[in-house]
Amino acid sequence: MKKWKILILMVLLIIPLVTALHECKPVMTPQETPCLITSTWSYTNCTNTTMNVYNKTGMWIINYTFTDFGNSTLCNTTWNINTIGSYNNIITNGDSGEITIEAVDMGGSTSITIFVLLVAGIIFLLPLIMNLIKQTFTKNIIIDLITRRCCYVLGAYLMVLNSSIMATIAENAGLNLTSEMFFYMKLFGWMGYLFMAFMVIKTFFDIIKITKNLALRKRMGENLT
């Protein structure tokens, strides 16, 4: 019983750490919101202090009300704007600040996506290239078959992984992915996994067939070396 109490206590202690909001930064991505804006000095009355947010054109966006920050004399409020742009915030006591929500740098992410796609394509096409140049990975028929099928499976897996990477990049960049796009991504993923399962099962039965064929040829006195 004591073990269960200790476990429950640990969970209760961990939950606030996981769900706690971080402090807002001057420049953030959409995924870094919501966040906390905490006053740098004590306000007279938190609940009577508000913050008006304006975009760069001076258009009013939203009004936030401050609350007490625990047992301290500071105040805080939760920032939940995640639309890309720059925002000026003016507080009723005269304080002001600026927060910019910007998209993730796509340069490095795009390079990773292209690299993974290129590697996946090379691995997937490698068995076909070996056939064109009439070469084998090894003289052992079974090992050569396994190597070829592993190329197909690994290539398919990397292609499925690449679609997930592209979805993550789009989300981090603040691009809106429609339900249809998610559907086709999931469909592509399931087709990839089904193809990999098919390759594994087919390889298993092909190995059995090759093994029986080799045993028969050996019994017939054929030299297999």
N, C-alpha and C positions, 0 to 999 in steps of 0.2 A: 504494500500500500504506500509505503514511504517513497518507493521508486517512482510510482505514478505521480505523486505529489511533486517530486523533484523535476520530473519530465514536464509536467504542466507548467511549473514555475519557469523553467528554461524557455518554453515556447512563448510564454507571456512576456518574458524579457527580450526575446529575439524579435517579436512582431513589431514593437516600436522602432527598432533599429532598421528593419526592412522597409517599413512604410514611412519613415520620417522623411520630410522634404528637405532638400538641400538649399543653401543660400543662393539667391539669384546672382548672376554675374552680368557685367555690362554688355557682353556679347554672348549669346547662347544659340543653340539649335532648337528646333521645335520639340525634339525629344527630351530636352532638359527642363521642360516645363510640365507641370506647375512647379514653382519654387517659392521661397520665402523672401520677402523684403523686410529687413529688420532695421529699426531706427538706430543710428549711430550715437544718439544721445537721448536723454529722457524727455518724453513729451509730457505736457501738463495733464492731459486726459486722453487715453488711447481711443476710447469709443467715440469721442467727439472729434477725432482727427481723421480726415478723409484724404484720399489721393485721386486726383483726376488724371486720366491718361489720354494723351492726344497723339495722333500720328504726325508724320512730317509735314503734312499739308495744314496742320492746325485743327483737324477735325477731331471732335471729342469722341472717345471710344468707350470708356467705362469709368465708373467710380468705385474705388475700393475703400472700405472702412477698416481702420486699424483695430487690433485687439491687444490685450495684455500679453506680454511675452513671458509666460510662466510666472515665477515669483520675482522677476527682475523689474527694474523701473523702465525698461525699454518696451517698445511696441512693435508689432509686426502685422503683416498682411500677406495673403497668398496671391502671387501673380500667376495667372493661367492663360495668358494670351500666347498662342503658338503660331500665329500667322506671320509670315516673313515680312520684315519691315523694321523701321526705327520708331521708337515711341518716347515721347517726353512725358514725365510724370511730375505733376505739381501738387505739393501737399499744402493743406490749408494753413499750416504754421509758417509757410515760407520756404520750406525745403524743396528741392527739385532734383531731378536726375534723368538719366536716359538709359534705355535698354534697347538693344538691337537683337532681333531674331533673324538669323541668317541660315541659309541652306548649307548642308555639308559640302565640303570641297569634293567635287565629283572626279577630279583628275586621277587621284590615287585609286579611288574605288573602281573607276572605269578600267584602269590598267589591270587591276586584279581580276576583274570580270573577263577581260579579253584574254589574259594569260591562262586562266582556268579553262576557258572555252577552247583555246588553242591546244593546250595539253590534252584535254578530253578528246578533241578531234583527232590528234595524232595517235593517241593510244587506241582509239576505236578503229581507226583505219589501218593500223599497223599490220594486222593479219592479212588484210587485202593487199597491202603493199608487198608483203612477203610472198603472197601467191603470184603477184605480177612478175616479180623477179625470180620466181621459182626457187625460193629458199625456205628452209624450215628453221625453227628456233633450236631444235635439237633432233638428233637421229631417232630418239625414243618416241614412238608414235603417240603413246598415251600422254607423256609429258608435253609434247608439242601441242596436242589437242587442248590440254588443260591451260597451257600458256595462252593459246589463241582465245579461248573462252574467257579467261581472266581479263584479257585486253578489252573484250566486249563489255564485260560486267563493270570493270573499273571506268571505262569510258562513259558508259551510261550513267553510272553513279555521279561522276563529275559533272555531267550535263544537268542532272537533276539538282545537284548542289549549286550549280551556276544560276539556275532559275531562282533559287532561294536567295542567293547573294544579290541578284538584280532586284528582287522584291524588297530586300532590306535596304539597299542603296536608295531606291525610290522613296521608301518611307522616311529614311533619314534626311532626304533632300526636301521633304515636305510635299512631295507629289501625291496627289490623290489617286489611289488605286481603286478602280471600280470593282463591283462584285463579279462582273464578267471576267475581268482580268485575273482575279483570284481563282475563279473557277477553272480557267484554262491552265493556270499554273499548277493547281492541284491535280487536274487531269493529266498534265504532262508528267507530274511527279509519280502518279499512280501507274502510268504507262511505263515509265522508266523502271519502277520497282517490279512490275509484272514481267518486263523483259528480262531483268536480272534473275528473277526466280525461274523463268523459263530456261534461261541459259544454264543455270545450275542443274536443274532437273534433267535437261537434255544431255548435258555433259556426263552426268551420272550413268544414264542408260547407254550412251555412246561408248563409255569406257567398258561397261559390261559386254557390249556387243564386240568391241575390239578385242577384249581379253579372250572371249570364246573363239573368235576367229583365229587369233594367234595360237591358241591351244590346239585347234583343229589342224592348222597348217603344220604345227610341230609334230603332231601325231602322224601326219601324212609324210613325215620325213623331210620337210622343207627346211633348209638352213636359214634361220632368221637373223643371224649375226651380220 
